[in-house]
Amino acid sequence: MPTHALPHSTGLQLRPFQAMRYDPVQVGDLSHVVCPPYDDIGPVRARSLRATRIRPWPP
């Protein structure tokens, strides 16, 4: 039975990365730095999120 070798690719390379976690002492409420999934936000909520410019870090 022949074995099929996978072709060597120089295209897409995926590598693991270290997760980023917010410091709860600096951030406080996580809703200030994260957003609900885009497909779970209606037009009214999207406008509300855009209008809320809370940033726990300097611009």
N, CA, C and O atoms as CSV, one atom per row, in Angstrom:
chain,resi,resn,atom,element,x,y,z
A,1,MET,N,N,0.854,-1.176,0.000
A,1,MET,CA,C,0.000,0.000,0.000
A,1,MET,C,C,0.898,1.236,0.000
A,1,MET,O,O,1.774,1.356,0.857
A,2,PRO,N,N,0.696,2.163,-0.951
A,2,PRO,CA,C,1.554,3.341,-1.004
A,2,PRO,C,C,1.255,4.313,0.133
A,2,PRO,O,O,0.109,4.444,0.562
A,3,THR,N,N,2.272,4.980,0.608
A,3,THR,CA,C,2.087,6.027,1.616
A,3,THR,C,C,2.181,7.367,0.919
A,3,THR,O,O,3.066,7.587,0.091
A,4,HIS,N,N,1.291,8.238,1.247
A,4,HIS,CA,C,1.242,9.557,0.633
A,4,HIS,C,C,1.917,10.557,1.565
A,4,HIS,O,O,1.426,10.828,2.661
A,5,ALA,N,N,3.017,11.087,1.130
A,5,ALA,CA,C,3.720,12.090,1.923
A,5,ALA,C,C,3.025,13.434,1.739
A,5,ALA,O,O,2.570,13.771,0.646
A,6,LEU,N,N,2.955,14.173,2.801
A,6,LEU,CA,C,2.376,15.505,2.710
A,6,LEU,C,C,3.341,16.429,1.988
A,6,LEU,O,O,4.547,16.368,2.230
A,7,PRO,N,N,2.836,17.284,1.105
A,7,PRO,CA,C,3.732,18.196,0.391
A,7,PRO,C,C,4.320,19.237,1.340
A,7,PRO,O,O,3.674,19.655,2.301
A,8,HIS,N,N,5.534,19.640,1.061
A,8,HIS,CA,C,6.184,20.678,1.862
A,8,HIS,C,C,5.587,22.028,1.479
A,8,HIS,O,O,5.549,22.376,0.299
A,9,SER,N,N,5.134,22.773,2.444
A,9,SER,CA,C,4.491,24.057,2.175
A,9,SER,C,C,5.305,25.191,2.778
A,9,SER,O,O,5.812,25.074,3.893
A,10,THR,N,N,5.427,26.266,2.054
A,10,THR,CA,C,6.095,27.461,2.578
A,10,THR,C,C,5.079,28.573,2.800
A,10,THR,O,O,5.458,29.730,2.983
A,11,GLY,N,N,3.793,28.235,2.786
A,11,GLY,CA,C,2.723,29.222,2.955
A,11,GLY,C,C,2.413,29.492,4.414
A,11,GLY,O,O,3.283,29.891,5.187
A,12,LEU,N,N,1.192,29.275,4.770
A,12,LEU,CA,C,0.694,29.560,6.108
A,12,LEU,C,C,1.438,28.754,7.167
A,12,LEU,O,O,1.583,27.537,7.056
A,13,GLN,N,N,1.901,29.453,8.186
A,13,GLN,CA,C,2.558,28.791,9.317
A,13,GLN,C,C,1.828,29.200,10.593
A,13,GLN,O,O,1.729,30.387,10.902
A,14,LEU,N,N,1.329,28.236,11.316
A,14,LEU,CA,C,0.615,28.496,12.555
A,14,LEU,C,C,1.506,28.143,13.730
A,14,LEU,O,O,2.098,27.065,13.775
A,15,ARG,N,N,1.595,29.060,14.677
A,15,ARG,CA,C,2.394,28.820,15.872
A,15,ARG,C,C,1.600,29.229,17.107
A,15,ARG,O,O,0.840,30.195,17.047
A,16,PRO,N,N,1.751,28.530,18.207
A,16,PRO,CA,C,1.043,28.912,19.425
A,16,PRO,C,C,1.579,30.233,19.974
A,16,PRO,O,O,2.727,30.605,19.731
A,17,PHE,N,N,0.737,30.918,20.707
A,17,PHE,CA,C,1.161,32.156,21.346
A,17,PHE,C,C,0.618,32.187,22.776
A,17,PHE,O,O,-0.359,31.512,23.100
A,18,GLN,N,N,1.257,32.967,23.600
A,18,GLN,CA,C,0.842,33.072,24.996
A,18,GLN,C,C,-0.421,33.918,25.086
A,18,GLN,O,O,-0.507,34.978,24.466
A,19,ALA,N,N,-1.382,33.461,25.844
A,19,ALA,CA,C,-2.640,34.180,26.002
A,19,ALA,C,C,-2.412,35.498,26.729
A,19,ALA,O,O,-1.499,35.627,27.545
A,20,MET,N,N,-3.254,36.466,26.420
A,20,MET,CA,C,-3.190,37.764,27.093
A,20,MET,C,C,-4.301,37.797,28.137
A,20,MET,O,O,-5.451,37.465,27.849
A,21,ARG,N,N,-3.947,38.193,29.327
A,21,ARG,CA,C,-4.935,38.320,30.390
A,21,ARG,C,C,-4.885,39.721,30.956
A,21,ARG,O,O,-3.813,40.296,31.147
A,22,TYR,N,N,-6.067,40.262,31.223
A,22,TYR,CA,C,-6.147,41.596,31.810
A,22,TYR,C,C,-5.927,41.516,33.308
A,22,TYR,O,O,-6.370,40.565,33.952
A,23,ASP,N,N,-5.248,42.503,33.867
A,23,ASP,CA,C,-5.026,42.577,35.304
A,23,ASP,C,C,-6.293,43.146,35.936
A,23,ASP,O,O,-6.607,44.317,35.723
A,24,PRO,N,N,-7.033,42.336,36.716
A,24,PRO,CA,C,-8.291,42.822,37.284
A,24,PRO,C,C,-8.107,44.017,38.212
A,24,PRO,O,O,-9.044,44.794,38.396
A,25,VAL,N,N,-6.941,44.182,38.793
A,25,VAL,CA,C,-6.689,45.337,39.655
A,25,VAL,C,C,-6.670,46.615,38.826
A,25,VAL,O,O,-7.210,47.637,39.251
A,26,GLN,N,N,-6.052,46.568,37.646
A,26,GLN,CA,C,-5.983,47.759,36.788
A,26,GLN,C,C,-7.251,47.970,35.975
A,26,GLN,O,O,-7.677,49.108,35.778
A,27,VAL,N,N,-7.853,46.894,35.505
A,27,VAL,CA,C,-9.004,46.997,34.606
A,27,VAL,C,C,-10.316,47.122,35.357
A,27,VAL,O,O,-11.195,47.884,34.955
A,28,GLY,N,N,-10.453,46.374,36.452
A,28,GLY,CA,C,-11.729,46.369,37.160
A,28,GLY,C,C,-12.723,45.500,36.414
A,28,GLY,O,O,-12.480,44.313,36.198
A,29,ASP,N,N,-13.835,46.087,36.023
A,29,ASP,CA,C,-14.889,45.372,35.307
A,29,ASP,C,C,-14.429,45.032,33.897
A,29,ASP,O,O,-14.079,45.927,33.127
A,30,LEU,N,N,-14.427,43.734,33.547
A,30,LEU,CA,C,-13.955,43.314,32.222
A,30,LEU,C,C,-14.790,43.872,31.082
A,30,LEU,O,O,-14.313,43.932,29.949
A,31,SER,N,N,-16.011,44.280,31.349
A,31,SER,CA,C,-16.841,44.839,30.279
A,31,SER,C,C,-16.273,46.163,29.762
A,31,SER,O,O,-16.723,46.664,28.732
A,32,HIS,N,N,-15.294,46.730,30.462
A,32,HIS,CA,C,-14.656,47.958,30.008
A,32,HIS,C,C,-13.612,47.685,28.923
A,32,HIS,O,O,-13.221,48.602,28.200
A,33,VAL,N,N,-13.161,46.450,28.803
A,33,VAL,CA,C,-12.088,46.135,27.850
A,33,VAL,C,C,-12.439,45.043,26.848
A,33,VAL,O,O,-11.657,44.782,25.934
A,34,VAL,N,N,-13.593,44.401,26.993
A,34,VAL,CA,C,-14.003,43.374,26.044
A,34,VAL,C,C,-15.385,43.709,25.511
A,34,VAL,O,O,-16.090,44.555,26.062
A,35,CYS,N,N,-15.752,43.054,24.460
A,35,CYS,CA,C,-17.026,43.304,23.804
A,35,CYS,C,C,-17.720,41.971,23.561
A,35,CYS,O,O,-17.046,40.955,23.392
A,36,PRO,N,N,-19.045,41.949,23.541
A,36,PRO,CA,C,-19.741,40.711,23.193
A,36,PRO,C,C,-19.426,40.306,21.752
A,36,PRO,O,O,-18.955,41.139,20.977
A,37,PRO,N,N,-19.672,39.061,21.379
A,37,PRO,CA,C,-19.441,38.639,19.993
A,37,PRO,C,C,-20.206,39.520,19.012
A,37,PRO,O,O,-21.335,39.923,19.291
A,38,TYR,N,N,-19.599,39.822,17.868
A,38,TYR,CA,C,-20.203,40.747,16.911
A,38,TYR,C,C,-21.586,40.295,16.448
A,38,TYR,O,O,-22.442,41.130,16.154
A,39,ASP,N,N,-21.814,38.985,16.380
A,39,ASP,CA,C,-23.103,38.523,15.893
A,39,ASP,C,C,-24.161,38.478,16.993
A,39,ASP,O,O,-25.286,38.036,16.759
A,40,ASP,N,N,-23.807,38.929,18.176
A,40,ASP,CA,C,-24.744,38.958,19.297
A,40,ASP,C,C,-25.092,40.398,19.674
A,40,ASP,O,O,-25.682,40.637,20.727
A,41,ILE,N,N,-24.731,41.354,18.823
A,41,ILE,CA,C,-24.947,42.766,19.121
A,41,ILE,C,C,-25.914,43.342,18.089
A,41,ILE,O,O,-25.650,43.303,16.887
A,42,GLY,N,N,-27.011,43.863,18.562
A,42,GLY,CA,C,-27.957,44.526,17.669
A,42,GLY,C,C,-27.517,45.958,17.401
A,42,GLY,O,O,-26.555,46.430,18.007
A,43,PRO,N,N,-28.203,46.656,16.505
A,43,PRO,CA,C,-27.822,48.021,16.148
A,43,PRO,C,C,-27.817,48.991,17.335
A,43,PRO,O,O,-26.929,49.835,17.446
A,44,VAL,N,N,-28.800,48.868,18.209
A,44,VAL,CA,C,-28.874,49.779,19.364
A,44,VAL,C,C,-27.695,49.543,20.297
A,44,VAL,O,O,-27.064,50.498,20.752
A,45,ARG,N,N,-27.394,48.282,20.587
A,45,ARG,CA,C,-26.263,47.948,21.470
A,45,ARG,C,C,-24.931,48.347,20.831
A,45,ARG,O,O,-24.025,48.804,21.529
A,46,ALA,N,N,-24.805,48.181,19.523
A,46,ALA,CA,C,-23.580,48.572,18.827
A,46,ALA,C,C,-23.341,50.080,18.963
A,46,ALA,O,O,-22.216,50.510,19.216
A,47,ARG,N,N,-24.395,50.877,18.795
A,47,ARG,CA,C,-24.253,52.341,18.962
A,47,ARG,C,C,-23.856,52.680,20.394
A,47,ARG,O,O,-23.025,53.557,20.631
A,48,SER,N,N,-24.461,51.973,21.345
A,48,SER,CA,C,-24.145,52.212,22.751
A,48,SER,C,C,-22.683,51.885,23.053
A,48,SER,O,O,-22.012,52.632,23.765
A,49,LEU,N,N,-22.190,50.769,22.512
A,49,LEU,CA,C,-20.792,50.388,22.742
A,49,LEU,C,C,-19.834,51.384,22.104
A,49,LEU,O,O,-18.803,51.714,22.691
A,50,ARG,N,N,-20.168,51.874,20.892
A,50,ARG,CA,C,-19.300,52.861,20.240
A,50,ARG,C,C,-19.280,54.181,21.001
A,50,ARG,O,O,-18.256,54.864,21.045
A,51,ALA,N,N,-20.409,54.534,21.595
A,51,ALA,CA,C,-20.501,55.803,22.321
A,51,ALA,C,C,-19.755,55.752,23.650
A,51,ALA,O,O,-19.310,56.786,24.148
A,52,THR,N,N,-19.613,54.562,24.228
A,52,THR,CA,C,-18.922,54.402,25.506
A,52,THR,C,C,-17.430,54.325,25.232
A,52,THR,O,O,-16.944,53.326,24.701
A,53,ARG,N,N,-16.720,55.349,25.581
A,53,ARG,CA,C,-15.279,55.409,25.298
A,53,ARG,C,C,-14.465,55.236,26.573
A,53,ARG,O,O,-13.534,56.001,26.825
A,54,ILE,N,N,-14.810,54.241,27.373
A,54,ILE,CA,C,-14.064,53.969,28.604
A,54,ILE,C,C,-12.783,53.233,28.234
A,54,ILE,O,O,-12.837,52.173,27.611
A,55,ARG,N,N,-11.660,53.771,28.601
A,55,ARG,CA,C,-10.377,53.123,28.332
A,55,ARG,C,C,-9.554,53.170,29.616
A,55,ARG,O,O,-9.259,54.254,30.119
A,56,PRO,N,N,-9.179,52.007,30.153
A,56,PRO,CA,C,-8.402,52.000,31.390
A,56,PRO,C,C,-6.920,52.312,31.174
A,56,PRO,O,O,-6.147,52.314,32.132
A,57,TRP,N,N,-6.519,52.572,29.942
A,57,TRP,CA,C,-5.128,52.882,29.649
A,57,TRP,C,C,-5.075,54.201,28.892
A,57,TRP,O,O,-6.078,54.601,28.300
A,58,PRO,N,N,-3.944,54.884,28.891
A,58,PRO,CA,C,-3.847,56.149,28.151
A,58,PRO,C,C,-3.963,55.914,26.647
A,58,PRO,O,O,-3.513,54.881,26.151
A,59,PRO,N,N,-4.556,56.851,25.917
A,59,PRO,CA,C,-4.693,56.704,24.458
A,59,PRO,C,C,-3.370,56.755,23.747
A,59,PRO,O,O,-3.323,56.646,22.521
